[in-house]
Amino acid sequence: MLSALKGSKEEIPDELVSQVLGEVRARGDEEAQNANAAEIRQALETMKIMDVVRGKAGLGGHNLKDMGEHKFWSTQPVPQLGEGPPIDDGYIEPPVPRDQVQQEGYTLPKDFEWSTIDINDPNQLKEVYDLLSLHYVEDHDASFRFQYTADFLRWALAPPGYFKEWHVGVRVKSNKKLVGFIAGVPLTIRVRKNVFVSCEINYLCVHKKLRSKRLAPMLIKEVTRRVHLEGIFQAIYTAGTVVPTPVSVCRYNHRPLNTSKLVSIRFSFVPRTTTLARMIRTNKLPDALTLPIREMEERDVEGVANLFAQYMTRFDMIPHFNLDEVKHQFLSGRGTGDVVHGRREGQVTWTYVAEDPETHKITDFFSFYSLPSTVIGNTEYPVLEAAYLYYYASSASWEKSKEEYKQHLKVLMGDALIVADKARFDVFNALTLMDNVEFLSDLKFGKGDGYLNFYLYNWRTAALAGMEAIGDREAGRGVGVVML
Ligand SMILES: CC(C)(COP(=O)(O)OP(=O)(O)OC[C@H]1O[C@@H](n2cnc3c(N)ncnc32)[C@H](O)[C@@H]1OP(=O)(O)O)[C@@H](O)C(=O)NCCC(=O)NCCS
């Protein structure tokens, strides 16, 4: 039944879901007992997506119809659904000289106007924050909504060499209210053997009252035009939704830190086979760090940059960060003032390093960032404090055996959990990218119901290993770009 569905857009029939659920439960272990129909449906959906990613979804019937249904994406230089892997990597449309790029902004519906947002102006930054905190990404049943802070947005949108013009807003002409936003920042990436400057797109958002009016394609086209004006013709972006055509799919995993709060806000559930008290005990982390790590400082920038560059050669799609970028990504978000309960005022990133006591070389580092979510309609706990694993690196990956490296990574990431716990985060999230699959289950991360699709604009390459291995490429090893 499942193979008949592969690549199709049809709803997965209830009988199939309950049949699979029955078989999973029959397996009998704790995780299996807690499986429910919604999870099974999600997993089956993902199997369908994976086929699209691998280019296996045939061109027949349903998929032809699917592409026709993508009125916008079928006109864009992206791999189309069911196209199959390319023979060679490369662009889909050639670059064009600046004077051949459309010079005027696209025409918006008559009540709206374009507005370039100056994120260094606190009022405009607040407008973006207000739009996103009420209208940005929610989970599938509208329980949680991302609440990027103004400090976070100022940090994320202004890396070295950023273009002000790439922070694109849409306002209502009459009252100037900000109702739409999309942002791009420059990012040099390597995809397999090719290195190029791309635009990293994020924070696409349209006010809830203005949905389904095709404003999203206008925002995408306008930011694309502005990116072209800078002589850049590729982009990288992620989305929870599937559009033509993901280059990889990763799954969210969650490590509970404040178990009782997570249960209270229904982020986590107490399975029938255990009790809340037992869950709290299992998830409890030690107080003391295992490794001699310390917070990254200015003097570590070069060491971290070198370690990072060498380590990242393990993965197929990665960012290239110069010294200024390393400083920005890992140091500039540390906030100001004294550390109180593990954090400073306005802190958005945490970065720790380990150094060799003799050579003083940086041997390891990890970083994570703070991205709270609004707990919709909860007055007791209005905010879920979530830490997200960002970049990390370890020289153990080339100095030690595979097994020793894996053990070391587990200890390093265990320390990341302890640091996040001390900073009073409720949960620590990580995707199935980089080498994360090596430690997720051992460190008691649970599989989430969210997936993140990775996309490249105007670049063809075969699917990259994310939540599943592809050929002999292990799961995660395809994706070394962590998007905020
Ligand atoms: C995402 C969002 C801006 C889309 O706006 P919308 O009003 O629902 O959709 P529109 O009618 O304007 O446009 C629909 C087109 O945009 C595409 N689209 C919608 N969301 C998209 C996304 N996240 N990435 C890329 N394309 C997207 C659709 O596929 C469709 O194109 P198609 O016909 O070729 O398939 C809006 O739903 C929103 O703000 N959602 C909450 C925030 C969010 O999810 N942001 C995206 C984070 S990745």
The ligand as an SDF file (V2000), in Angstrom:
LIG
                    3D

 48 50  0  0  0  0  0  0  0  0999 V2000
    4.8220   31.3280    4.6860 C   0  0  0  0  0  0  0  0  0  0  0  0
    3.8210   32.4250    4.3680 C   0  0  0  0  0  0  0  0  0  0  0  0
    4.5450   33.7500    4.2170 C   0  0  0  0  0  0  0  0  0  0  0  0
    3.1470   32.0760    3.0480 C   0  0  0  0  0  0  0  0  0  0  0  0
    2.1630   33.0270    2.7980 O   0  0  0  0  0  0  0  0  0  0  0  0
    0.6990   32.5910    2.2980 P   0  0  0  0  0  0  0  0  0  0  0  0
   -0.1650   33.7930    2.3290 O   0  0  0  0  0  0  0  0  0  0  0  0
    0.3050   31.4020    3.1070 O   0  0  0  0  0  0  0  0  0  0  0  0
    0.9340   32.0910    0.8000 O   0  0  0  0  0  0  0  0  0  0  0  0
    0.7350   32.9050   -0.5670 P   0  0  0  0  0  0  0  0  0  0  0  0
   -0.6600   32.7600   -1.0430 O   0  0  0  0  0  0  0  0  0  0  0  0
    1.1930   34.3090   -0.4320 O   0  0  0  0  0  0  0  0  0  0  0  0
    1.7530   32.1540   -1.5510 O   0  0  0  0  0  0  0  0  0  0  0  0
    1.6640   30.7930   -1.8030 C   0  0  0  0  0  0  0  0  0  0  0  0
    2.9070   30.3740   -2.5500 C   0  0  0  0  0  0  0  0  0  0  0  0
    4.0610   30.5570   -1.7020 O   0  0  0  0  0  0  0  0  0  0  0  0
    4.7160   29.3060   -1.5240 C   0  0  0  0  0  0  0  0  0  0  0  0
    5.1890   29.2170   -0.1380 N   0  0  0  0  0  0  0  0  0  0  0  0
    4.4580   29.2610    0.9800 C   0  0  0  0  0  0  0  0  0  0  0  0
    5.2560   29.1150    2.0540 N   0  0  0  0  0  0  0  0  0  0  0  0
    6.5070   28.9660    1.5900 C   0  0  0  0  0  0  0  0  0  0  0  0
    7.7460   28.7650    2.2190 C   0  0  0  0  0  0  0  0  0  0  0  0
    7.8670   28.6960    3.5470 N   0  0  0  0  0  0  0  0  0  0  0  0
    8.8320   28.6730    1.4500 N   0  0  0  0  0  0  0  0  0  0  0  0
    8.7320   28.7440    0.1170 C   0  0  0  0  0  0  0  0  0  0  0  0
    7.5710   28.9260   -0.5420 N   0  0  0  0  0  0  0  0  0  0  0  0
    6.4700   29.0390    0.1920 C   0  0  0  0  0  0  0  0  0  0  0  0
    3.6390   28.2910   -1.7680 C   0  0  0  0  0  0  0  0  0  0  0  0
    4.1900   27.0410   -2.1140 O   0  0  0  0  0  0  0  0  0  0  0  0
    2.8710   28.9140   -2.9040 C   0  0  0  0  0  0  0  0  0  0  0  0
    3.5520   28.7680   -4.1410 O   0  0  0  0  0  0  0  0  0  0  0  0
    3.1180   27.5840   -5.1830 P   0  0  0  0  0  0  0  0  0  0  0  0
    1.7480   27.9350   -5.6370 O   0  0  0  0  0  0  0  0  0  0  0  0
    4.1250   27.6060   -6.2700 O   0  0  0  0  0  0  0  0  0  0  0  0
    3.1530   26.3180   -4.3940 O   0  0  0  0  0  0  0  0  0  0  0  0
    2.7410   32.5580    5.4890 C   0  0  0  0  0  0  0  0  0  0  0  0
    1.9540   31.3920    5.5060 O   0  0  0  0  0  0  0  0  0  0  0  0
    3.3400   32.7560    6.8600 C   0  0  0  0  0  0  0  0  0  0  0  0
    3.7330   33.8580    7.2110 O   0  0  0  0  0  0  0  0  0  0  0  0
    3.3950   31.6710    7.6610 N   0  0  0  0  0  0  0  0  0  0  0  0
    3.9700   31.6960    8.9830 C   0  0  0  0  0  0  0  0  0  0  0  0
    5.4490   31.8540    8.9090 C   0  0  0  0  0  0  0  0  0  0  0  0
    6.1280   30.8130    8.0580 C   0  0  0  0  0  0  0  0  0  0  0  0
    5.7700   29.6540    8.0450 O   0  0  0  0  0  0  0  0  0  0  0  0
    7.1600   31.2650    7.3420 N   0  0  0  0  0  0  0  0  0  0  0  0
    7.9570   30.4090    6.4970 C   0  0  0  0  0  0  0  0  0  0  0  0
    9.0850   29.8950    7.2420 C   0  0  0  0  0  0  0  0  0  0  0  0
   10.0300   28.8390    6.2210 S   0  0  0  0  0  0  0  0  0  0  0  0
  1  2  1  0
  2  3  1  0
  2  4  1  0
  2 36  1  0
  4  5  1  0
  5  6  1  0
  6  7  2  0
  6  8  1  0
  6  9  1  0
  9 10  1  0
 10 11  2  0
 10 12  1  0
 10 13  1  0
 13 14  1  0
 14 15  1  0
 15 16  1  0
 15 30  1  0
 16 17  1  0
 17 18  1  0
 17 28  1  0
 18 19  1  0
 18 27  1  0
 19 20  2  0
 20 21  1  0
 21 22  1  0
 21 27  2  0
 22 23  1  0
 22 24  2  0
 24 25  1  0
 25 26  2  0
 26 27  1  0
 28 29  1  0
 28 30  1  0
 30 31  1  0
 31 32  1  0
 32 33  2  0
 32 34  1  0
 32 35  1  0
 36 37  1  0
 36 38  1  0
 38 39  2  0
 38 40  1  0
 40 41  1  0
 41 42  1  0
 42 43  1  0
 43 44  2  0
 43 45  1  0
 45 46  1  0
 46 47  1  0
 47 48  1  0
M  END
$$$$
